[in-house]
Amino acid sequence: MDEEAGYKWLRGVIRGEMARQQITYKELLERLNRIGVEDTENNLRNKIGRGKFSAMLFMQCLEVLGVDHIRISMLEDTGFGHEKPMKRLARKWGPPSEALGEIIEEEVEEMDKRDRKSKT
């Protein structure tokens, strides 16, 4: 996987979960503030938008969003680093960051369904 693909994946993980929960950057920042992360809404938006932020911020975002696991194999599933699968994804879902958001949302929905079934 090349570096840019990694940034897109990181961005997609955070944005996908924000979209799933319908969380704005302002709300994400408020949650981060509660655990001691100090930043501005614009800085947070820029960091996530670029996909370039520390591993600590990534983990803190996952924590405040309530994410308890992510599937690393999604990198291979999306074809990052391989031109042909990326072109297929772009045609089907748009730019990679949008595609990842869709994939993440679908995966989370499937996990939620499995969780609901196991509780009944």
C-alpha positions as CSV (number, residue, x, y, z in Angstrom):
1,M,0.0,0.0,0.0
2,D,1.3,3.4,-0.8
3,E,1.3,6.3,1.6
4,E,-1.5,8.2,0.0
5,A,-3.7,5.1,0.1
6,G,-3.0,4.8,3.8
7,Y,-4.1,8.4,4.4
8,K,-7.3,7.8,2.5
9,W,-8.0,4.7,4.6
10,L,-7.5,6.6,7.9
11,R,-9.7,9.4,6.7
12,G,-12.3,6.9,5.5
13,V,-12.4,5.1,8.9
14,I,-13.1,8.3,10.9
15,R,-15.4,9.9,8.3
16,G,-17.3,6.6,7.8
17,E,-18.0,6.3,11.5
18,M,-18.9,9.9,11.8
19,A,-21.4,9.5,9.0
20,R,-22.8,6.3,10.5
21,Q,-23.5,8.1,13.8
22,Q,-24.3,11.4,12.1
23,I,-21.6,13.2,14.1
24,T,-20.3,16.6,13.0
25,Y,-16.8,17.8,13.5
26,K,-18.0,20.1,16.2
27,E,-19.6,17.2,18.1
28,L,-16.5,15.0,17.5
29,L,-14.3,17.8,18.9
30,E,-16.6,18.2,22.0
31,R,-16.2,14.5,22.7
32,L,-12.4,14.8,22.3
33,N,-12.3,17.8,24.6
34,R,-14.0,15.7,27.3
35,I,-11.0,13.3,27.3
36,G,-8.5,16.1,27.3
37,V,-7.8,16.6,23.6
38,E,-7.4,20.3,22.8
39,D,-7.8,21.4,19.3
40,T,-9.9,23.6,17.1
41,E,-12.7,22.5,14.9
42,N,-10.9,23.7,11.8
43,N,-7.6,22.0,12.7
44,L,-9.5,18.7,13.4
45,R,-11.4,19.0,10.1
46,N,-8.1,19.6,8.2
47,K,-6.2,16.8,9.9
48,I,-9.0,14.3,9.2
49,G,-9.5,15.7,5.7
50,R,-5.9,15.1,4.9
51,G,-5.8,11.8,6.7
52,K,-2.5,13.0,8.3
53,F,-2.7,12.8,12.1
54,S,-1.0,11.0,14.9
55,A,-1.8,7.4,15.8
56,M,-2.9,8.8,19.2
57,L,-5.5,11.1,17.7
58,F,-6.7,8.2,15.6
59,M,-7.2,6.0,18.7
60,Q,-8.8,8.9,20.6
61,C,-11.3,9.5,17.8
62,L,-12.1,5.8,17.7
63,E,-12.5,5.8,21.5
64,V,-14.9,8.8,21.6
65,L,-16.8,7.4,18.6
66,G,-17.3,4.1,20.5
67,V,-15.5,2.0,17.9
68,D,-14.2,-1.1,19.6
69,H,-12.7,-2.8,16.5
70,I,-11.8,-2.2,12.9
71,R,-11.1,-4.6,10.2
72,I,-7.6,-4.0,8.8
73,S,-8.2,-6.4,6.0
74,M,-10.4,-3.8,4.4
75,L,-7.2,-2.3,2.9
76,E,-6.9,-5.4,0.8
77,D,-10.6,-5.6,0.1
78,T,-10.6,-2.1,-1.4
79,G,-7.6,-2.9,-3.7
80,F,-5.4,-0.1,-2.4
81,G,-2.1,-0.1,-4.1
82,H,-3.6,-1.7,-7.2
83,E,-4.8,0.5,-10.0
84,K,-7.5,-1.6,-11.6
85,P,-9.5,-2.3,-8.4
86,M,-9.3,1.4,-7.5
87,K,-10.7,2.4,-10.8
88,R,-13.6,-0.1,-10.3
89,L,-14.3,1.3,-6.9
90,A,-14.2,4.9,-8.2
91,R,-16.7,4.0,-11.0
92,K,-19.0,2.3,-8.5
93,W,-18.8,4.6,-5.4
94,G,-16.8,7.7,-6.4
95,P,-13.5,8.8,-4.9
96,P,-11.7,6.4,-2.5
97,S,-12.6,8.2,0.6
98,E,-16.3,8.0,-0.2
99,A,-15.9,4.3,-1.2
100,L,-14.3,3.6,2.2
101,G,-17.0,5.3,4.0
102,E,-19.5,3.1,2.2
103,I,-17.6,0.0,2.9
104,I,-17.2,0.9,6.5
105,E,-20.9,1.7,6.9
106,E,-21.8,-1.6,5.3
107,E,-19.4,-3.5,7.6
108,V,-20.7,-1.7,10.7
109,E,-24.3,-2.5,9.7
110,E,-23.5,-6.1,9.3
111,M,-21.8,-6.2,12.7
112,D,-24.8,-4.5,14.3
113,K,-27.1,-7.1,12.7
114,R,-25.0,-9.9,14.0
115,D,-24.9,-8.3,17.5
116,R,-28.7,-7.9,17.5
117,K,-29.2,-11.5,16.4
118,S,-26.9,-12.8,19.1
119,K,-28.8,-10.9,21.8
120,T,-32.1,-12.4,20.9
